[in-house]
Amino acid sequence: MNTHLFLFGGSPPFTNVHFTEWDDESHLRNAVNKLQTSFNYEIDEKTGAYFQNGYLEATEGNGVYSIKNGVLVKISEKAFEIR
């Protein structure tokens, strides 16, 4: 049986954390289509994505990806801002 697991810890959803290593674009596209959400993120191994109030605030490491308007985009590294 070939099934997909969708994990939710609130907002945003992550569908897995080995995106490039598992060549998992089809899994992300399936999740976006099934859940009809614009808040979708996948991360590579050795990568961090930091959220505040459900919004991506900073990233570090190999790669954070998202489907935006049907196009897979790699989100540029966003450094923490000192406030």
TIRO-2110 file (N, C-alpha, C; in Angstrom, 1 decimal):
// TIRO-2110
0.8, -1.2, 0.0, N, 1, A
0.0, 0.0, 0.0, CA, 1, A
0.9, 1.2, 0.0, C, 1, A
0.6, 2.2, -0.9, N, 2, A
1.4, 3.4, -1.0, CA, 2, A
0.5, 4.6, -0.5, C, 2, A
0.8, 5.1, 0.7, N, 3, A
0.0, 6.2, 1.2, CA, 3, A
0.9, 7.3, 1.6, C, 3, A
0.4, 8.5, 1.8, N, 4, A
1.1, 9.6, 2.2, CA, 4, A
0.6, 10.1, 3.6, C, 4, A
1.6, 10.4, 4.4, N, 5, A
1.3, 10.9, 5.7, CA, 5, A
1.4, 12.4, 5.7, C, 5, A
0.4, 13.1, 6.2, N, 6, A
0.4, 14.6, 6.3, CA, 6, A
0.4, 14.9, 7.8, C, 6, A
1.5, 15.6, 8.2, N, 7, A
1.7, 15.9, 9.6, CA, 7, A
1.3, 17.4, 9.9, C, 7, A
0.6, 17.6, 11.0, N, 8, A
0.2, 18.9, 11.3, CA, 8, A
0.5, 19.2, 12.8, C, 8, A
1.2, 20.3, 13.0, N, 9, A
1.5, 20.8, 14.3, CA, 9, A
0.9, 22.1, 14.5, C, 9, A
-0.2, 22.4, 13.9, N, 10, A
-0.8, 23.7, 13.8, CA, 10, A
-0.6, 24.2, 12.4, C, 10, A
0.0, 25.4, 12.4, N, 11, A
0.2, 26.1, 11.1, CA, 11, A
1.7, 26.4, 11.1, C, 11, A
2.4, 26.2, 10.0, N, 12, A
2.0, 25.6, 8.7, CA, 12, A
2.2, 24.1, 8.7, C, 12, A
1.6, 23.4, 7.7, N, 13, A
1.8, 22.0, 7.6, CA, 13, A
3.2, 21.7, 7.0, C, 13, A
3.8, 20.6, 7.5, N, 14, A
5.0, 20.0, 6.9, CA, 14, A
4.6, 18.6, 6.4, C, 14, A
5.0, 18.2, 5.2, N, 15, A
4.7, 16.9, 4.8, CA, 15, A
5.9, 16.0, 5.0, C, 15, A
7.1, 16.4, 5.0, N, 16, A
8.2, 15.7, 5.4, CA, 16, A
9.4, 16.5, 5.5, C, 16, A
10.5, 16.0, 6.0, N, 17, A
11.7, 16.8, 6.2, CA, 17, A
12.9, 16.3, 5.5, C, 17, A
12.8, 15.6, 4.4, N, 18, A
13.9, 15.1, 3.6, CA, 18, A
13.6, 15.4, 2.2, C, 18, A
13.2, 16.6, 1.9, N, 19, A
12.6, 16.9, 0.6, CA, 19, A
13.5, 16.5, -0.6, C, 19, A
14.7, 17.1, -0.7, N, 20, A
15.6, 16.9, -1.8, CA, 20, A
16.2, 15.4, -1.7, C, 20, A
16.5, 15.0, -0.5, N, 21, A
17.1, 13.7, -0.3, CA, 21, A
16.2, 12.6, -0.8, C, 21, A
14.9, 12.7, -0.7, N, 22, A
13.9, 11.7, -1.1, CA, 22, A
13.3, 12.1, -2.4, C, 22, A
13.7, 13.1, -3.1, N, 23, A
13.2, 13.5, -4.4, CA, 23, A
11.6, 13.5, -4.3, C, 23, A
11.1, 14.4, -3.4, N, 24, A
9.7, 14.3, -2.9, CA, 24, A
8.8, 15.4, -3.4, C, 24, A
9.1, 16.0, -4.6, N, 25, A
8.2, 17.0, -5.1, CA, 25, A
6.8, 16.5, -5.3, C, 25, A
6.6, 15.3, -5.8, N, 26, A
5.3, 14.8, -6.1, CA, 26, A
4.5, 14.7, -4.8, C, 26, A
5.1, 14.4, -3.7, N, 27, A
4.4, 14.3, -2.4, CA, 27, A
3.9, 15.7, -2.0, C, 27, A
4.8, 16.7, -2.1, N, 28, A
4.4, 18.0, -1.8, CA, 28, A
3.2, 18.5, -2.6, C, 28, A
3.3, 18.3, -3.9, N, 29, A
2.2, 18.7, -4.9, CA, 29, A
0.9, 18.0, -4.5, C, 29, A
1.0, 16.7, -4.1, N, 30, A
-0.2, 15.9, -3.7, CA, 30, A
-0.8, 16.6, -2.5, C, 30, A
0.0, 16.9, -1.5, N, 31, A
-0.4, 17.5, -0.3, CA, 31, A
-1.1, 18.9, -0.5, C, 31, A
-0.5, 19.7, -1.4, N, 32, A
-1.0, 21.0, -1.7, CA, 32, A
-2.4, 20.9, -2.4, C, 32, A
-2.5, 19.9, -3.3, N, 33, A
-3.7, 19.7, -4.1, CA, 33, A
-4.8, 19.2, -3.1, C, 33, A
-4.4, 18.3, -2.3, N, 34, A
-5.4, 17.6, -1.4, CA, 34, A
-5.9, 18.6, -0.3, C, 34, A
-5.0, 19.4, 0.2, N, 35, A
-5.3, 20.3, 1.3, CA, 35, A
-5.7, 21.7, 0.9, C, 35, A
-5.5, 22.0, -0.4, N, 36, A
-5.8, 23.3, -0.9, CA, 36, A
-5.3, 24.5, 0.0, C, 36, A
-4.0, 24.4, 0.3, N, 37, A
-3.4, 25.4, 1.2, CA, 37, A
-2.3, 26.1, 0.5, C, 37, A
-2.1, 27.4, 0.8, N, 38, A
-1.0, 28.2, 0.3, CA, 38, A
0.2, 28.1, 1.3, C, 38, A
-0.1, 27.6, 2.5, N, 39, A
0.9, 27.5, 3.5, CA, 39, A
1.5, 26.0, 3.5, C, 39, A
2.5, 25.8, 2.7, N, 40, A
3.1, 24.5, 2.5, CA, 40, A
4.6, 24.7, 2.5, C, 40, A
5.3, 23.9, 3.3, N, 41, A
6.7, 24.0, 3.3, CA, 41, A
7.3, 22.6, 3.4, C, 41, A
8.4, 22.3, 2.8, N, 42, A
9.2, 21.1, 2.9, CA, 42, A
10.6, 21.6, 3.2, C, 42, A
11.3, 20.8, 4.0, N, 43, A
12.7, 21.1, 4.3, CA, 43, A
13.6, 20.0, 4.0, C, 43, A
14.9, 20.3, 3.7, N, 44, A
15.9, 19.3, 3.5, CA, 44, A
16.5, 18.9, 4.9, C, 44, A
17.3, 17.8, 4.9, N, 45, A
18.0, 17.5, 6.0, CA, 45, A
19.0, 18.6, 6.4, C, 45, A
19.3, 18.7, 7.7, N, 46, A
20.2, 19.7, 8.2, CA, 46, A
19.8, 21.1, 7.9, C, 46, A
18.5, 21.3, 8.0, N, 47, A
17.9, 22.6, 7.7, CA, 47, A
16.9, 23.0, 8.8, C, 47, A
16.9, 24.3, 9.1, N, 48, A
15.9, 24.8, 10.1, CA, 48, A
15.0, 25.8, 9.5, C, 48, A
13.8, 25.8, 9.9, N, 49, A
12.8, 26.8, 9.5, CA, 49, A
12.1, 27.2, 10.8, C, 49, A
12.1, 28.5, 11.0, N, 50, A
11.6, 29.1, 12.2, CA, 50, A
10.4, 30.0, 12.0, C, 50, A
9.4, 29.7, 12.7, N, 51, A
8.1, 30.4, 12.5, CA, 51, A
7.7, 31.1, 13.8, C, 51, A
7.0, 32.3, 13.5, N, 52, A
6.4, 33.0, 14.6, CA, 52, A
5.0, 33.4, 14.2, C, 52, A
4.0, 33.0, 15.0, N, 53, A
2.6, 33.2, 14.7, CA, 53, A
2.2, 32.7, 13.4, C, 53, A
2.8, 31.5, 13.0, N, 54, A
2.4, 30.9, 11.8, CA, 54, A
3.1, 31.4, 10.5, C, 54, A
4.0, 32.3, 10.6, N, 55, A
4.7, 32.9, 9.5, CA, 55, A
6.2, 32.6, 9.5, C, 55, A
6.8, 32.3, 8.4, N, 56, A
8.2, 31.9, 8.3, CA, 56, A
9.0, 33.2, 8.6, C, 56, A
9.8, 33.1, 9.6, N, 57, A
10.7, 34.2, 10.1, CA, 57, A
12.1, 34.1, 9.7, C, 57, A
12.6, 32.8, 9.7, N, 58, A
14.1, 32.6, 9.4, CA, 58, A
14.3, 31.2, 8.9, C, 58, A
15.3, 31.0, 8.1, N, 59, A
15.7, 29.7, 7.7, CA, 59, A
17.3, 29.6, 7.8, C, 59, A
17.7, 28.3, 7.9, N, 60, A
19.1, 28.1, 7.9, CA, 60, A
19.4, 26.7, 7.3, C, 60, A
20.5, 26.4, 6.7, N, 61, A
20.8, 25.1, 6.2, CA, 61, A
20.6, 24.9, 4.7, C, 61, A
20.3, 23.7, 4.3, N, 62, A
20.3, 23.3, 2.9, CA, 62, A
19.2, 23.9, 2.1, C, 62, A
17.9, 23.8, 2.6, N, 63, A
16.9, 24.3, 1.7, CA, 63, A
15.5, 24.2, 2.3, C, 63, A
14.7, 25.2, 2.1, N, 64, A
13.2, 25.2, 2.4, CA, 64, A
12.5, 25.5, 1.1, C, 64, A
11.5, 24.7, 0.9, N, 65, A
10.7, 24.8, -0.4, CA, 65, A
9.3, 24.9, -0.2, C, 65, A
8.6, 25.5, -1.2, N, 66, A
7.2, 25.7, -1.1, CA, 66, A
6.6, 25.7, -2.6, C, 66, A
5.3, 25.3, -2.7, N, 67, A
4.6, 25.5, -4.0, CA, 67, A
3.9, 26.8, -3.9, C, 67, A
4.2, 27.7, -4.8, N, 68, A
3.5, 29.0, -4.9, CA, 68, A
2.9, 29.1, -6.3, C, 68, A
1.6, 29.2, -6.4, N, 69, A
0.9, 29.3, -7.7, CA, 69, A
1.3, 28.2, -8.7, C, 69, A
1.5, 27.0, -8.2, N, 70, A
1.8, 25.9, -9.0, CA, 70, A
3.2, 25.7, -9.3, C, 70, A
4.1, 26.6, -8.8, N, 71, A
5.5, 26.5, -9.1, CA, 71, A
6.3, 26.2, -7.8, C, 71, A
7.2, 25.2, -7.9, N, 72, A
8.1, 24.9, -6.8, CA, 72, A
9.2, 26.0, -6.7, C, 72, A
9.3, 26.6, -5.5, N, 73, A
10.3, 27.6, -5.2, CA, 73, A
11.1, 27.2, -4.0, C, 73, A
12.4, 27.5, -4.2, N, 74, A
13.3, 27.4, -3.0, CA, 74, A
13.4, 28.7, -2.3, C, 74, A
13.1, 28.7, -1.1, N, 75, A
13.0, 30.0, -0.3, CA, 75, A
14.5, 30.3, 0.1, C, 75, A
14.9, 31.5, -0.2, N, 76, A
16.2, 32.0, 0.1, CA, 76, A
16.4, 32.0, 1.6, C, 76, A
17.6, 31.8, 2.1, N, 77, A
17.9, 31.8, 3.5, CA, 77, A
17.6, 33.2, 4.0, C, 77, A
16.8, 33.2, 5.1, N, 78, A
16.4, 34.4, 5.8, CA, 78, A
17.1, 34.4, 7.2, C, 78, A
17.9, 35.3, 7.4, N, 79, A
18.6, 35.4, 8.7, CA, 79, A
17.7, 36.0, 9.8, C, 79, A
18.0, 35.7, 11.0, N, 80, A
17.2, 36.2, 12.1, CA, 80, A
17.5, 37.7, 12.2, C, 80, A
16.5, 38.5, 12.5, N, 81, A
16.7, 39.9, 12.8, CA, 81, A
16.8, 40.2, 14.3, C, 81, A
17.7, 41.0, 14.7, N, 82, A
17.8, 41.4, 16.0, CA, 82, A
16.9, 42.5, 16.3, C, 82, A
16.0, 42.3, 17.2, N, 83, A
14.9, 43.3, 17.5, CA, 83, A
15.1, 43.9, 18.8, C, 83, A
END
